[in-house]
């Protein structure tokens, strides 16, 4: 048989392969413009009719495909599609042209396949390579392990290329725009490359490729490959604020630039990432492979190394931390959730699974975490695969502060201001707003269901009665505080007893990284004789000056304020803490011209310098899926004076009709990682 079909996508000429196509398992077409996903098109075979010719198609995946492993399939041409199996059915035959429709099982391993056609006449046979295609998970297919029945959620968690990641503090949640860009040029090939250099593939490629039919397996591989601690993974983590030989984690505004750098430099680790960067890159990779995924932020997130569900702090008599601390409460921590079935677990544990690519602790010898059902965390079922105790501690660990007294003895302080696992957040479906999903992880505080979950988890500390003294303290602040400003914070103290209380108050403010590591002091107050009358309230101010925090503030923009109230007569200690987020100035974006597909567009980006000193080394960096082919940086040669507005213009070329998001980052010597975005609706040309 001669195969001389036209060389268009999905067809082959006699000697040339067609360009690869991207198909979904059990082809069901997602209705999205500008995305090269879809049902396999008919292959057109031009042939001369020959008597006694038999034809058979075959698909092969991986370096050593085999039918036993599910990475090779041979199937005859048929008249109809057979559901749940590899089939090639004849959809049309006229004038020597044979059109075939290919169908795949919903359990086929994802990845790159080679498709060939075998033809034989009598004792003679020949084989023709028709082309290559990439098979992905299919959230539109009810038989697929990643099936979601909500069209809105399918669009948000697989097709949407932009989103928000939540940072700041539990009291001041800050949304940061992010360009996931999972359909940008070269990203799919990069994601497949990531799978093909993971240690499990290098050890046994056949077994690894075979297991890629499971989103549980693929998710676990991606969790390990986004960090580089055990392998040639994408990102190197760093948390010490020394990023001179790389890129600050706060600089990034999207995953595309990170993944392209990793690919273009021979799979060398990209410097540097922190939790939201690891999570965002994992979200891009998993969405690209067809798995519904979202980034989640947990505020006051515990890093429990010894699985005792307890974070203990040891402090001196002034409340200052003593010694190095590896177990910490992170101001916030990000991971991802992916939607999938869990046939390896008991019924009821399908749905959202937590995966954490930030390298914190090893799981089965590798720096990865999950997938673990979010439902199992809520129920306190810590025997569930994978890594349930670690994730449960992140949202439920208890905190105990020990104060070392003058005689060396340790006394437990009361600290009701620090509750682990607050305001667990993700982007809302179809809207640029935050959705609080804490209820997915935790039952209401004080409920019987919560106590039952703690009992199952053997969380004895949470089940114990909390000590009360009748004296309470909390840190109060103004509604919002801006970068570069001076401001007051207040220790608000109440005495709910009928007795006079003679106390000492130690107030301290220090800069802090988002992972809880403290910097220098930027404000202190020590009141030795603080009298609290019966049933009274007092508010003690502490002034924090820009000149005190400007040189030590990290790019997290966070200051930790702590008050220690000491009552010597009762040998009582009350501790209160609050993390303050300093808000950056607004980046304004104007679109000049009418946004049309394939028509040049200009964006004007501007920002006012809010500081009392000039800014030097200023630059704007912009990117946006479907708006620019690659990231662009515009440098400003002159200093930007106080209160001066700096403006730049950037050329855009929209490629697709619909909603796109332009994401911007501003950098300078004294004001770093200022983020902004603008939604742009692109019309047809």
C-alpha positions as CSV (number, residue, x, y, z in Angstrom):
1,X,0.0,0.0,0.0
2,X,1.3,3.5,-0.9
3,X,0.7,6.2,1.8
4,X,0.9,9.6,0.1
5,X,-1.5,11.7,2.1
6,X,-1.1,15.5,2.3
7,X,1.4,16.7,5.0
8,X,-1.0,18.5,7.3
9,X,-1.4,18.0,11.1
10,X,-2.7,14.6,11.7
11,X,-1.8,13.2,8.3
12,X,1.4,11.9,6.7
13,X,3.2,11.9,3.4
14,X,5.1,8.8,2.3
15,X,8.4,9.8,3.8
16,X,7.7,12.6,6.3
17,X,6.1,12.5,9.7
18,X,3.3,14.9,10.6
19,X,3.9,17.5,13.4
20,X,2.9,16.0,16.8
21,X,-0.6,16.5,18.0
22,X,-1.9,16.9,21.6
23,X,-4.8,14.6,22.4
24,X,-6.9,13.9,25.5
25,X,-7.6,10.4,26.8
26,X,-11.0,9.1,25.5
27,X,-11.2,12.1,23.1
28,X,-13.7,14.6,24.3
29,X,-13.1,18.1,22.9
30,X,-12.7,20.9,25.5
31,X,-14.3,24.0,24.0
32,X,-11.4,26.4,24.2
33,X,-10.0,28.7,21.5
34,X,-6.3,28.9,20.9
35,X,-5.4,25.6,22.7
36,X,-4.1,22.7,20.6
37,X,-6.0,20.1,22.5
38,X,-8.7,18.1,21.0
39,X,-10.1,14.8,19.8
40,X,-7.8,12.9,17.4
41,X,-8.7,14.0,13.9
42,X,-9.1,11.4,11.1
43,X,-5.9,10.2,9.5
44,X,-6.3,10.3,5.8
45,X,-4.6,7.5,4.0
46,X,-4.4,7.6,0.2
47,X,-4.0,4.2,-1.3
48,X,-4.6,2.1,-4.4
49,X,-7.1,-0.7,-3.8
50,X,-5.3,-4.0,-3.6
51,X,-7.0,-7.4,-3.2
52,X,-6.2,-9.3,0.0
53,X,-4.6,-6.5,1.9
54,X,-4.9,-6.5,5.7
55,X,-4.2,-3.4,7.8
56,X,-3.3,-2.9,11.4
57,X,-2.5,0.2,13.4
58,X,-0.2,0.5,16.5
59,X,0.7,3.0,19.2
60,X,4.0,2.9,21.0
61,X,5.1,5.0,24.0
62,X,8.5,5.1,25.9
63,X,12.0,3.9,25.0
64,X,11.0,0.2,25.4
65,X,7.3,-0.1,24.9
66,X,5.5,-3.3,25.6
67,X,1.9,-4.5,25.5
68,X,2.2,-6.0,29.0
69,X,3.1,-2.6,30.5
70,X,0.3,-0.8,28.6
71,X,2.8,1.3,26.6
72,X,2.3,-0.5,23.3
73,X,-1.0,-1.4,21.6
74,X,-1.7,-3.2,18.3
75,X,-5.2,-3.1,17.0
76,X,-6.9,-3.8,13.6
77,X,-8.9,-1.3,11.6
78,X,-12.6,-1.5,12.5
79,X,-15.9,-0.1,11.5
80,X,-16.8,1.5,14.8
81,X,-15.1,3.0,17.9
82,X,-14.9,0.6,20.8
83,X,-15.1,2.4,24.1
84,X,-12.3,1.8,26.6
85,X,-9.9,0.4,24.0
86,X,-7.4,1.5,21.4
87,X,-9.3,1.5,18.1
88,X,-8.9,2.9,14.6
89,X,-12.2,3.1,12.8
90,X,-12.9,3.9,9.2
91,X,-15.0,7.1,9.0
92,X,-14.8,7.6,5.3
93,X,-13.5,5.9,2.1
94,X,-13.7,7.4,-1.3
95,X,-11.5,8.0,-4.4
96,X,-8.7,6.0,-2.9
97,X,-8.7,8.1,0.3
98,X,-9.2,6.2,3.6
99,X,-10.0,8.4,6.7
100,X,-9.5,6.8,10.1
101,X,-10.6,8.0,13.6
102,X,-8.4,7.0,16.5
103,X,-9.8,6.4,20.0
104,X,-7.9,5.7,23.2
105,X,-8.7,4.1,26.5
106,X,-9.2,6.5,29.5
107,X,-6.6,4.5,31.4
108,X,-3.8,4.8,28.8
109,X,-0.5,6.2,30.1
110,X,0.0,9.9,29.3
111,X,3.0,11.0,27.2
112,X,4.4,11.0,23.7
113,X,3.3,8.2,21.4
114,X,4.4,7.0,17.9
115,X,1.6,5.9,15.6
116,X,2.3,3.5,12.8
117,X,0.3,1.5,10.2
118,X,1.1,-2.1,9.2
119,X,-0.1,-3.4,5.9
120,X,0.4,-6.9,4.5
121,X,-0.4,-8.7,1.2
122,X,-0.1,-12.4,1.3
123,X,3.4,-13.1,2.8
124,X,4.7,-9.5,2.3
125,X,4.2,-6.8,4.9
126,X,5.3,-3.2,5.5
127,X,5.0,-0.7,8.3
128,X,4.6,3.1,8.0
129,X,5.1,5.7,10.7
130,X,2.1,8.0,10.6
131,X,3.3,10.4,13.1
132,X,3.6,11.2,16.8
133,X,1.1,12.5,19.3
134,X,1.0,13.4,22.9
135,X,-1.8,12.0,25.1
136,X,-2.9,13.8,28.3
137,X,-5.3,13.3,31.1
138,X,-8.9,14.3,30.2
139,X,-11.0,16.1,32.9
140,X,-14.0,16.1,30.4
141,X,-14.1,12.3,30.2
142,X,-16.3,10.6,33.0
143,X,-14.1,7.5,32.7
144,X,-10.9,9.4,33.4
145,X,-9.4,9.5,36.9
146,X,-9.3,13.3,36.8
147,X,-12.9,13.8,35.7
148,X,-14.6,17.0,37.1
149,X,-18.3,17.4,36.5
150,X,-18.3,21.2,36.7
151,X,-17.5,23.0,33.4
152,X,-16.7,26.2,35.3
153,X,-14.2,24.3,37.4
154,X,-12.7,22.5,34.4
155,X,-12.0,25.8,32.8
156,X,-10.5,27.3,35.9
157,X,-8.3,24.4,37.0
158,X,-7.1,23.2,33.6
159,X,-7.6,25.8,31.0
160,X,-7.0,29.1,32.8
161,X,-3.5,30.4,32.3
162,X,-3.5,33.1,34.9
163,X,-4.4,33.4,38.6
164,X,-3.5,34.7,42.0
165,X,-1.4,33.4,44.9
166,X,-2.1,34.7,48.4
167,X,0.6,36.1,50.6
168,X,0.9,38.7,53.3
169,X,-0.5,37.7,56.7
170,X,-3.7,36.1,58.1
171,X,-4.8,39.6,59.1
172,X,-3.8,41.3,55.8
173,X,-4.1,38.8,52.9
174,X,-2.3,40.0,49.8
175,X,-3.2,38.7,46.3
176,X,-0.2,38.3,44.0
177,X,-0.9,37.8,40.3
178,X,0.8,34.8,38.5
179,X,1.1,33.8,34.9
180,X,0.9,30.0,34.8
181,X,1.1,29.9,31.0
182,X,0.7,26.1,30.6
183,X,-0.2,26.5,26.9
184,X,2.7,28.7,26.0
185,X,5.2,27.6,23.3
186,X,7.4,24.8,24.4
187,X,5.9,24.3,27.9
188,X,4.3,20.9,27.1
189,X,7.6,19.6,25.7
190,X,9.3,20.9,28.8
191,X,6.8,19.2,31.1
192,X,7.3,15.9,29.3
193,X,11.1,16.4,29.6
194,X,10.6,16.8,33.3
195,X,8.9,13.4,33.5
196,X,11.6,11.8,31.4
197,X,14.5,12.8,33.6
198,X,12.9,11.9,37.0
199,X,14.9,9.3,38.9
200,X,12.2,6.6,38.6
201,X,12.3,6.9,34.8
202,X,16.1,6.7,34.8
203,X,16.0,3.6,37.0
204,X,13.3,1.8,35.1
205,X,11.9,3.6,32.1
206,X,9.4,1.0,31.2
207,X,7.8,0.8,34.6
208,X,7.8,4.6,35.0
209,X,6.0,5.1,31.6
210,X,3.5,2.4,32.4
211,X,2.6,4.1,35.8
212,X,1.9,7.4,34.1
213,X,-1.7,6.2,33.6
214,X,-2.3,7.3,37.2
215,X,-2.5,10.9,38.2
216,X,-1.5,9.8,41.8
217,X,1.8,8.6,40.4
218,X,2.3,11.6,38.1
219,X,1.5,14.1,40.8
220,X,4.0,12.5,43.2
221,X,6.7,12.6,40.5
222,X,6.0,16.3,39.7
223,X,6.1,17.1,43.4
224,X,9.6,15.7,43.6
225,X,10.8,17.2,40.2
226,X,9.8,20.8,40.8
227,X,12.5,21.0,43.5
228,X,16.1,19.9,42.7
229,X,17.1,18.4,46.1
230,X,17.3,14.8,44.8
231,X,17.5,15.1,41.0
232,X,17.8,17.5,38.0
233,X,14.6,19.2,39.2
234,X,13.6,22.7,38.2
235,X,14.1,25.0,41.2
236,X,16.6,25.5,44.0
237,X,15.1,26.8,47.2
238,X,16.7,29.5,49.3
239,X,15.5,31.4,52.3
240,X,18.4,33.5,53.6
241,X,17.8,36.7,51.6
242,X,21.1,36.2,49.7
243,X,20.1,35.8,46.0
244,X,23.0,37.6,44.3
245,X,24.0,34.6,42.1
246,X,20.4,34.1,40.9
247,X,16.9,35.6,40.9
248,X,15.1,36.6,44.1
249,X,12.0,34.3,44.7
250,X,9.9,37.5,45.0
251,X,10.9,38.6,41.5
252,X,9.1,35.9,39.6
253,X,5.7,36.7,38.1
254,X,5.1,33.5,36.2
255,X,6.1,29.9,35.6
256,X,7.0,30.2,31.9
257,X,10.2,32.0,32.3
258,X,11.3,29.5,35.0
259,X,10.5,26.4,33.0
260,X,12.2,27.9,29.8
261,X,15.3,28.7,31.7
262,X,15.5,25.2,33.1
263,X,15.0,23.7,29.6
264,X,17.4,26.1,27.8
265,X,20.2,25.6,30.3
266,X,20.3,21.8,30.0
267,X,18.0,21.0,33.0
268,X,20.2,23.0,35.4
269,X,18.4,24.2,38.5
270,X,16.9,27.7,38.4
271,X,17.9,29.9,41.3
272,X,15.8,30.6,43.4
273,X,12.4,29.5,44.6
274,X,10.3,29.6,47.8
275,X,7.0,27.9,48.6
276,X,4.7,29.9,46.3
277,X,7.1,29.6,43.4
278,X,7.4,25.8,43.8
279,X,3.6,25.6,44.1
280,X,3.0,27.8,41.0
281,X,5.4,25.8,38.8
282,X,3.8,22.6,39.9
283,X,0.4,24.0,39.1
284,X,1.6,24.9,35.6
285,X,3.0,21.4,35.0
286,X,0.0,19.5,36.3
287,X,-2.5,21.7,34.4
288,X,-0.4,21.3,31.3
289,X,-0.7,17.5,31.7
290,X,-4.4,17.8,32.1
291,X,-4.8,17.4,35.9
292,X,-7.1,20.0,37.5
293,X,-4.9,21.9,39.9
294,X,-5.0,25.0,42.1
295,X,-2.5,26.8,44.4
296,X,-3.5,26.9,48.1
297,X,-2.1,29.2,50.8
298,X,-2.2,28.2,54.5
299,X,-1.6,31.1,57.0
300,X,0.3,30.3,60.2
301,X,1.6,27.1,58.7
302,X,3.5,24.7,61.0
303,X,6.7,22.9,60.0
304,X,6.6,19.9,62.3
305,X,9.7,17.7,61.8
306,X,9.2,15.0,64.5
307,X,5.5,14.4,63.9
308,X,4.5,15.2,67.5
309,X,2.0,17.9,66.3
310,X,3.7,20.3,68.6
311,X,5.9,23.4,67.9
312,X,7.8,24.5,70.9
313,X,9.6,27.8,71.3
314,X,12.1,28.4,74.1
315,X,12.5,32.1,75.2
316,X,14.4,34.0,77.7
317,X,12.8,36.2,80.3
318,X,12.3,39.0,77.8
319,X,10.5,36.7,75.3
320,X,13.5,36.5,72.9
321,X,14.0,33.2,71.1
322,X,16.9,31.1,72.3
323,X,19.1,28.9,70.0
324,X,18.5,27.8,66.4
325,X,15.0,26.8,65.5
326,X,14.3,24.2,62.8
327,X,10.6,23.7,63.6
328,X,8.9,26.9,62.8
329,X,5.5,28.5,62.2
330,X,5.6,30.0,58.7
331,X,3.7,33.2,58.2
332,X,2.1,31.4,55.2
333,X,2.9,28.4,53.2
334,X,1.7,27.4,49.7
335,X,1.1,24.0,48.1
336,X,-1.2,22.7,45.4
337,X,-4.3,20.6,45.3
338,X,-5.1,18.3,42.4
339,X,-8.4,16.6,41.6
340,X,-8.3,12.9,41.1
341,X,-9.7,9.5,42.2
342,X,-7.9,7.4,44.7
343,X,-8.5,3.8,43.8
344,X,-5.6,2.9,46.2
345,X,-7.5,4.3,49.2
346,X,-10.9,3.7,50.8
347,X,-14.0,5.2,49.2
348,X,-14.6,8.9,50.1
349,X,-11.0,10.0,49.6
350,X,-11.4,11.0,46.0
351,X,-11.4,14.7,45.0
352,X,-8.9,17.3,46.1
353,X,-5.4,15.9,47.0
354,X,-2.7,18.1,48.6
355,X,0.7,18.0,47.0
356,X,3.6,20.0,48.3
357,X,6.7,20.5,46.0
358,X,8.6,22.7,48.5
359,X,11.5,20.6,49.8
360,X,10.9,20.3,53.6
361,X,11.0,16.7,54.6
362,X,11.7,13.5,52.8
363,X,8.9,11.1,51.8
364,X,10.0,7.5,51.0
365,X,13.5,8.9,50.6
366,X,12.6,11.8,48.3
367,X,11.9,15.4,48.9
368,X,8.3,15.3,47.8
369,X,4.9,15.4,49.6
370,X,1.5,13.9,48.7
371,X,-0.8,13.4,47.2
372,X,-2.9,13.1,50.4
373,X,-6.7,13.5,50.4
374,X,-7.8,16.8,51.9
375,X,-10.7,14.9,53.4
376,X,-8.3,12.6,55.3
377,X,-6.7,15.7,56.8
378,X,-10.0,17.0,58.0
379,X,-10.9,13.6,59.5
380,X,-7.5,13.2,61.3
381,X,-6.8,10.0,59.4
382,X,-3.0,10.0,59.6
383,X,-2.5,6.5,58.2
384,X,-3.5,7.7,54.7
385,X,-1.0,7.8,51.8
386,X,0.9,10.0,51.3
387,X,2.4,12.1,54.1
388,X,-0.8,12.8,56.0
389,X,0.9,13.5,59.4
390,X,3.0,16.3,57.9
391,X,0.1,18.0,56.2
392,X,-2.2,17.5,59.2
393,X,0.5,19.3,61.4
394,X,0.7,22.2,58.9
395,X,-2.9,23.1,59.6
396,X,-3.4,21.7,63.2
397,X,-0.2,21.7,65.2
398,X,-0.2,23.3,68.6
399,X,2.3,26.0,69.7
400,X,3.8,26.1,73.2
401,X,6.0,28.9,74.4
402,X,8.4,28.2,77.3
403,X,9.9,31.1,79.2
404,X,13.2,30.5,81.0
405,X,13.2,32.2,84.4
406,X,16.2,33.6,86.3
407,X,16.7,30.4,88.2
408,X,16.8,28.4,85.0
409,X,13.4,26.8,85.4
410,X,10.9,26.8,82.4
411,X,7.4,28.2,82.7
412,X,4.7,27.8,80.0
413,X,3.3,31.1,78.7
414,X,-0.2,31.7,77.5
415,X,-0.4,32.6,73.8
416,X,-3.9,32.8,72.3
417,X,-2.8,35.0,69.4
418,X,-1.1,32.3,67.4
419,X,-3.5,29.7,65.9
420,X,-2.1,27.3,63.3
421,X,-4.0,26.8,60.1
422,X,-6.0,30.0,59.3
423,X,-7.6,31.5,56.3
424,X,-6.7,28.6,53.9
425,X,-7.1,30.4,50.6
426,X,-7.3,29.8,46.8
427,X,-8.5,31.8,43.8
428,X,-12.3,31.6,43.2
429,X,-13.6,29.9,40.2
430,X,-14.1,32.3,37.3
431,X,-13.5,35.4,39.5
432,X,-10.4,37.4,40.6
433,X,-11.4,36.9,44.2
434,X,-10.2,34.8,47.2
435,X,-12.1,31.7,48.3
436,X,-11.7,30.5,51.8
437,X,-11.4,26.7,51.9
438,X,-10.4,26.3,55.6
439,X,-13.6,24.2,56.1
440,X,-12.2,21.6,53.7
441,X,-9.3,21.0,56.0
442,X,-10.8,21.6,59.5
443,X,-14.1,21.2,61.3
444,X,-15.4,24.3,63.2
445,X,-13.3,25.1,66.2
446,X,-14.7,23.6,69.4
447,X,-17.1,21.3,67.5
448,X,-17.5,17.6,68.4
449,X,-16.4,16.7,64.9
450,X,-13.1,18.6,65.6
451,X,-12.6,16.7,68.8
452,X,-13.2,13.4,67.1
453,X,-10.7,14.3,64.4
454,X,-8.1,15.2,67.1
455,X,-8.8,12.0,68.9
456,X,-8.2,9.9,65.7
457,X,-5.0,11.9,65.2
458,X,-4.0,11.4,68.8
459,X,-3.6,15.1,69.1
460,X,-3.5,15.2,72.9
461,X,-2.3,18.8,73.2
462,X,-5.4,20.1,71.3
463,X,-7.7,18.0,73.5
464,X,-6.3,19.5,76.8
465,X,-8.1,22.3,78.5
466,X,-6.5,25.7,77.9
467,X,-5.2,27.7,80.9
468,X,-6.8,31.0,81.6
469,X,-5.5,33.8,84.0
470,X,-8.1,36.5,83.5
471,X,-5.6,38.8,81.9
472,X,-5.4,38.9,78.1
473,X,-3.4,40.8,75.5
474,X,-3.5,41.2,71.8
475,X,-1.6,43.4,69.3
476,X,-3.7,46.0,67.4
477,X,-2.8,47.9,64.3
478,X,-4.2,50.5,61.9
479,X,-6.3,49.2,59.0
480,X,-3.4,49.3,56.6
481,X,0.2,50.3,56.7
482,X,2.2,51.4,53.6
483,X,5.8,50.8,52.7
484,X,7.9,53.8,53.7
485,X,5.6,55.1,56.4
486,X,6.0,55.5,60.2
487,X,3.1,53.9,62.2
488,X,1.9,52.9,65.6
489,X,1.0,49.5,66.9
490,X,-0.7,48.8,70.2
491,X,-0.6,46.2,72.9
492,X,-4.2,46.0,74.0
493,X,-4.5,44.5,77.6
494,X,-7.6,43.5,79.5
495,X,-7.9,42.6,83.2
496,X,-11.2,40.6,83.6
497,X,-10.6,39.9,87.3
498,X,-11.6,41.8,90.5
499,X,-7.9,42.2,91.5
500,X,-5.2,44.7,90.8
501,X,-2.4,43.3,88.7
502,X,1.2,44.6,88.9
503,X,2.9,43.7,85.6
504,X,5.8,44.3,83.3
505,X,5.3,44.7,79.5
506,X,8.1,44.1,77.0
507,X,7.1,45.1,73.5
508,X,9.4,44.4,70.5
509,X,9.1,44.7,66.7
510,X,11.5,42.9,64.4
511,X,11.5,42.4,60.6
512,X,10.7,38.8,59.7
513,X,10.8,36.5,56.7
514,X,7.6,34.8,55.7
515,X,9.0,31.5,57.0
516,X,9.3,32.9,60.5
517,X,13.1,33.7,60.6
518,X,13.5,37.0,62.6
519,X,15.6,39.9,61.5
520,X,16.9,43.0,63.5
521,X,14.8,45.0,65.9
522,X,13.0,48.0,64.6
523,X,11.1,49.1,67.7
524,X,11.2,48.3,71.5
525,X,9.5,49.4,74.7
526,X,9.9,48.0,78.3
527,X,7.4,49.1,80.9
528,X,8.6,47.9,84.3
529,X,5.6,49.1,86.4
530,X,2.4,48.6,84.5
531,X,-0.6,48.7,86.9
532,X,-3.8,47.0,85.7
533,X,-6.9,48.0,87.7
534,X,-9.8,45.5,88.1
535,X,-12.0,45.0,85.0
536,X,-9.9,47.5,83.0
537,X,-8.4,47.9,79.6
538,X,-5.2,49.5,78.5
539,X,-3.7,50.2,75.1
540,X,0.1,50.8,75.0
541,X,1.5,52.2,71.8
542,X,4.8,51.3,70.1
543,X,6.1,53.6,67.3
544,X,7.8,51.9,64.3
545,X,9.9,54.2,62.1
546,X,10.8,53.7,58.4
547,X,14.4,54.6,59.1
548,X,14.5,51.7,61.6
549,X,13.1,49.0,59.3
550,X,14.1,50.1,55.8
551,X,17.5,48.4,55.7
552,X,16.4,45.1,57.3
553,X,13.0,44.6,55.8
554,X,12.9,41.4,53.7
555,X,11.0,41.3,50.4
556,X,8.2,39.6,52.3
557,X,7.4,43.1,53.6
558,X,6.7,41.7,57.1
559,X,7.3,42.9,60.6
560,X,6.5,40.8,63.7
561,X,5.3,42.6,66.7
562,X,5.4,40.7,70.0
563,X,4.3,41.6,73.5
564,X,5.2,39.7,76.7
565,X,3.2,40.6,79.8
566,X,4.9,39.4,83.0
567,X,3.1,39.2,86.4
568,X,5.9,38.4,88.8
569,X,3.6,37.8,91.9
570,X,1.6,35.1,90.1
571,X,4.6,33.8,88.1
572,X,2.4,34.3,85.0
573,X,3.4,35.1,81.4
574,X,1.1,36.1,78.6
575,X,2.5,36.3,75.1
576,X,0.8,38.1,72.1
577,X,2.1,38.3,68.5
578,X,1.1,39.8,65.2
579,X,2.6,39.9,61.8
580,X,2.2,43.2,60.0
581,X,2.3,43.4,56.2
582,X,3.5,46.7,54.7
583,X,1.6,47.4,51.5
584,X,3.5,48.3,48.3
585,X,2.4,51.2,46.1
586,X,-0.1,50.4,43.3
587,X,1.1,49.7,39.8
588,X,-1.3,51.3,37.3
589,X,-1.7,49.8,33.8
590,X,-3.5,51.6,30.9
591,X,-4.2,49.9,27.6
592,X,-3.8,52.2,24.6
593,X,-5.8,51.1,21.6
594,X,-8.6,48.6,21.0
595,X,-7.5,45.1,22.0
596,X,-7.9,42.9,18.9
597,X,-6.5,39.5,18.0
598,X,-3.2,39.6,16.1
599,X,-3.1,43.4,16.2
600,X,-0.4,45.4,18.0
601,X,-1.4,46.8,21.4
602,X,0.4,49.2,23.8
603,X,0.3,49.0,27.6
604,X,1.4,52.0,29.7
605,X,2.7,50.9,33.1
606,X,3.2,53.5,35.9
607,X,4.0,53.7,39.6
608,X,4.5,56.5,42.1
609,X,7.6,56.4,44.4
610,X,6.1,56.5,48.0
611,X,9.4,56.8,49.8
612,X,11.2,59.9,51.0
613,X,14.3,58.9,49.1
614,X,15.1,58.4,45.4
615,X,14.9,55.0,43.8
616,X,17.7,53.8,41.5
617,X,18.2,50.8,39.3
618,X,14.5,50.7,38.5
619,X,12.9,48.3,36.0
620,X,9.5,47.0,35.0
621,X,9.2,43.3,33.9
622,X,6.0,42.2,32.2
623,X,4.6,38.9,30.9
624,X,1.2,37.5,30.0
625,X,0.0,34.3,28.3
626,X,-1.2,35.1,24.8
627,X,0.0,38.7,25.0
628,X,3.8,38.4,24.7
629,X,5.8,35.6,23.3
630,X,8.3,36.0,26.1
631,X,9.0,38.1,29.2
632,X,10.0,41.7,28.6
633,X,12.0,44.0,30.9
634,X,12.2,47.8,30.5
635,X,14.9,49.6,32.5
636,X,14.6,53.2,33.7
637,X,18.0,54.9,33.4
638,X,17.4,57.9,35.8
639,X,16.6,57.9,39.5
640,X,12.9,58.2,40.4
641,X,12.6,61.0,43.0
642,X,10.2,60.9,46.0
643,X,6.5,61.2,44.9
644,X,7.6,61.1,41.2
645,X,5.5,58.9,38.9
646,X,7.6,56.6,36.6
647,X,6.0,55.4,33.3
648,X,7.0,53.0,30.6
649,X,5.3,51.6,27.5
650,X,5.3,48.0,26.4
651,X,4.2,46.6,23.0
652,X,1.8,43.6,23.1
653,X,0.6,41.3,20.4
654,X,-2.6,39.4,21.5
655,X,-2.8,35.9,19.9
656,X,-6.1,34.7,21.2
657,X,-9.7,36.0,21.6
658,X,-10.9,36.2,25.2
659,X,-9.6,37.2,28.6
660,X,-5.9,37.6,29.1
661,X,-4.0,39.0,32.1
662,X,-0.9,41.2,31.9
663,X,1.3,40.7,35.0
664,X,3.9,43.3,36.0
665,X,6.9,43.4,38.5
666,X,8.8,46.5,39.6
667,X,12.3,46.4,41.0
668,X,14.6,49.0,42.4
669,X,17.3,49.4,45.0
670,X,15.0,50.3,47.9
671,X,11.6,49.1,46.7
672,X,11.5,45.5,45.4
673,X,9.0,43.0,44.0
674,X,6.0,45.4,43.6
675,X,3.3,43.5,41.6
676,X,0.5,44.6,39.4
677,X,-1.9,43.2,36.8
678,X,-4.5,44.2,34.3
679,X,-7.2,42.1,32.7
680,X,-7.5,42.6,29.0
681,X,-10.4,41.3,26.9
682,X,-9.2,40.5,23.4
683,X,-11.8,40.8,20.6
684,X,-11.7,39.2,17.2
685,X,-9.7,40.9,14.5
